[in-house]
């Protein structure tokens, strides 16, 4: 049995809407510096609800759609298992606890910054968290690059497109919308062309 088929067969699913809510609440509370940094580990490796390929495909859709990508991702995953009810429950799990926690932290930080000592402590803590968040994001990028070896365009072309997107945003500082419409449009047409050629060469 191929590895991809075997991995799909071993996937699980949330037992209930309550379990889905708890899972996304736990995921959100781990998301210091961004939930995406831990979502792949939690959903693919720990709970085994998604394969690595599934996660990359859903994340790609979440990135293209307007709005926070993590909220889009929670809606798509919830809908995948329980339809519109799952989408709402997953989104609620993603935002409820962090919203309450952030309101509490904002109140505490506001009071702490009123004193010179508290201001220094807050600035130091935020600087340390920023460094850790950057490391989490880099680690997640390396994990998400693994499915590229099975990409329809082949890993050299997929890696080249990823590098081009990084260069456009980091060095050229192009707006995200331009990168999505321009490079994303090229990648979409290229994949469509390759898949079409594969269908012609391998008719059903």
C-alpha positions as CSV (number, residue, x, y, z in Angstrom):
1,X,0.0,0.0,0.0
2,X,1.5,3.4,-0.9
3,X,2.5,5.6,2.0
4,X,0.0,8.4,1.2
5,X,-2.9,5.9,1.1
6,X,-1.7,4.3,4.3
7,X,-1.5,7.7,6.0
8,X,-5.0,8.6,4.9
9,X,-6.4,5.3,6.2
10,X,-4.9,5.9,9.7
11,X,-6.5,9.4,10.1
12,X,-9.0,9.9,12.9
13,X,-11.8,12.4,13.3
14,X,-13.2,14.4,16.3
15,X,-15.8,12.4,18.2
16,X,-18.2,15.2,18.8
17,X,-18.8,19.0,18.5
18,X,-17.7,19.3,22.1
19,X,-14.4,17.6,21.4
20,X,-13.9,19.9,18.4
21,X,-14.5,22.9,20.6
22,X,-12.0,21.7,23.2
23,X,-9.4,20.8,20.6
24,X,-9.5,24.3,19.1
25,X,-9.5,26.0,22.5
26,X,-6.4,24.1,23.5
27,X,-4.8,24.9,20.1
28,X,-5.6,28.6,20.5
29,X,-4.1,28.7,24.0
30,X,-0.9,27.3,22.7
31,X,-0.6,29.8,19.9
32,X,1.8,32.3,21.4
33,X,3.1,34.2,18.4
34,X,0.5,32.7,16.1
35,X,-1.6,29.6,16.1
36,X,-0.3,28.4,12.7
37,X,3.0,27.7,14.4
38,X,1.5,24.9,16.5
39,X,-1.6,24.0,14.4
40,X,0.3,21.5,12.2
41,X,1.7,19.6,15.2
42,X,-1.6,19.6,17.0
43,X,-3.9,18.6,14.1
44,X,-1.6,16.4,12.1
45,X,0.8,14.8,14.5
46,X,-1.0,14.7,17.9
47,X,-4.7,14.3,17.0
48,X,-4.2,12.9,13.5
49,X,-7.3,14.6,12.0
50,X,-5.4,15.7,8.9
51,X,-2.5,14.5,6.8
52,X,0.3,16.9,6.1
53,X,-0.9,17.3,2.6
54,X,-4.5,18.0,3.8
55,X,-3.2,20.7,6.2
56,X,-1.1,22.4,3.5
57,X,-4.0,22.5,1.1
58,X,-6.5,23.9,3.7
59,X,-3.9,26.4,4.8
60,X,-3.4,27.5,1.2
61,X,-7.1,28.2,0.9
62,X,-7.2,30.0,4.3
63,X,-4.3,32.2,3.2
64,X,-6.0,33.2,-0.1
65,X,-9.4,34.1,1.5
66,X,-9.8,37.5,3.1
67,X,-9.7,37.7,6.9
68,X,-7.4,36.1,9.5
69,X,-6.0,32.9,8.1
70,X,-6.3,31.0,11.4
71,X,-10.0,31.8,11.6
72,X,-10.5,30.7,8.0
73,X,-8.6,27.5,8.7
74,X,-10.8,26.7,11.8
75,X,-13.9,27.3,9.7
76,X,-12.7,25.0,7.0
77,X,-11.7,22.2,9.3
78,X,-14.9,22.4,11.4
79,X,-16.9,22.3,8.2
80,X,-14.9,19.3,7.0
81,X,-16.1,17.1,9.9
82,X,-19.5,18.5,11.0
83,X,-20.7,20.9,8.3
84,X,-21.7,24.4,9.2
85,X,-22.2,23.5,12.9
86,X,-18.6,22.3,13.1
87,X,-17.4,25.5,11.4
88,X,-19.1,27.7,14.0
89,X,-18.0,25.5,16.9
90,X,-14.3,25.4,15.7
91,X,-14.3,29.2,15.2
92,X,-15.8,29.7,18.7
93,X,-13.1,27.4,20.2
94,X,-10.4,29.4,18.4
95,X,-11.5,32.9,19.6
96,X,-13.3,32.6,22.9
97,X,-10.5,31.8,25.4
98,X,-7.9,34.0,23.7
99,X,-10.3,36.9,23.6
100,X,-10.9,36.6,27.4
101,X,-7.2,36.1,28.1
102,X,-6.2,39.1,25.9
103,X,-8.7,41.4,27.6
104,X,-7.2,40.4,31.0
105,X,-3.6,40.9,29.8
106,X,-4.4,44.2,28.2
107,X,-5.8,45.4,31.6
108,X,-2.7,44.1,33.5
109,X,-0.3,45.6,31.0
110,X,-2.1,49.0,31.1
111,X,-1.7,49.1,34.9
112,X,1.9,47.8,34.8
113,X,3.1,50.4,32.3
114,X,2.0,53.3,34.6
115,X,5.1,52.7,36.7
116,X,8.8,52.9,35.4
117,X,9.7,49.4,36.7
118,X,6.6,47.8,35.2
119,X,7.2,49.4,31.9
120,X,10.6,47.9,31.6
121,X,9.3,44.5,32.6
122,X,6.6,44.6,30.0
123,X,9.0,45.7,27.2
124,X,11.5,42.9,28.1
125,X,8.7,40.3,28.2
126,X,7.4,41.3,24.8
127,X,10.9,41.3,23.3
128,X,11.5,37.7,24.5
129,X,8.1,36.5,23.3
130,X,8.8,38.0,19.8
131,X,12.1,36.0,19.5
132,X,10.4,32.7,20.5
133,X,7.5,33.4,18.1
134,X,9.9,33.9,15.2
135,X,11.5,30.6,16.0
136,X,8.1,28.9,16.0
137,X,7.2,30.3,12.6
138,X,10.6,29.2,11.1
139,X,10.1,25.7,12.5
140,X,6.5,25.5,11.1
141,X,7.7,26.6,7.6
142,X,10.3,23.8,7.6
143,X,7.6,21.2,8.6
144,X,5.1,22.5,5.9
145,X,7.8,22.2,3.3
146,X,7.8,18.4,3.6
147,X,4.7,17.7,1.4
148,X,6.4,19.7,-1.5
149,X,8.3,16.5,-2.5
150,X,4.9,15.0,-3.6
151,X,3.7,18.2,-5.3
152,X,2.3,17.9,-8.8
153,X,4.9,20.3,-10.1
154,X,7.7,18.5,-8.5
155,X,9.7,19.7,-5.5
156,X,12.2,21.9,-7.4
157,X,9.4,24.0,-9.0
158,X,7.4,24.2,-5.8
159,X,10.4,25.3,-3.9
160,X,11.2,27.9,-6.5
161,X,7.6,29.3,-6.3
162,X,7.9,29.4,-2.5
163,X,11.3,31.2,-2.7
164,X,9.9,33.7,-5.3
165,X,6.9,34.5,-3.0
166,X,9.3,35.0,-0.1
167,X,11.5,37.3,-2.2
168,X,8.6,39.3,-3.4
169,X,7.3,40.0,0.1
170,X,10.6,40.2,2.1
171,X,12.9,41.9,-0.3
172,X,10.7,43.6,-2.9
173,X,8.1,44.3,-0.2
174,X,5.2,43.8,-2.6
175,X,1.7,43.8,-1.1
176,X,0.3,40.3,-0.3
177,X,-2.6,40.8,-2.7
178,X,-0.2,41.4,-5.6
179,X,1.7,38.3,-4.8
180,X,-1.4,36.2,-4.5
181,X,-2.9,37.4,-7.7
182,X,0.3,37.5,-9.7
183,X,2.4,34.5,-8.6
184,X,-0.6,32.6,-7.3
185,X,-2.3,33.0,-10.6
186,X,0.8,31.7,-12.4
187,X,1.1,28.7,-10.0
188,X,-2.6,27.9,-10.5
189,X,-2.4,27.9,-14.3
190,X,0.8,25.8,-14.2
191,X,-0.8,23.2,-11.9
192,X,-3.9,23.1,-14.0
193,X,-1.8,22.6,-17.2
194,X,0.2,19.8,-15.7
195,X,-2.9,18.0,-14.3
196,X,-4.6,18.4,-17.7
197,X,-1.6,16.8,-19.4
198,X,-1.5,13.9,-17.0
199,X,-5.2,13.2,-17.7
200,X,-4.5,13.2,-21.4
201,X,-1.6,10.8,-21.0
202,X,-3.5,8.5,-18.6
203,X,-7.2,8.4,-19.7
204,X,-9.6,6.5,-17.3
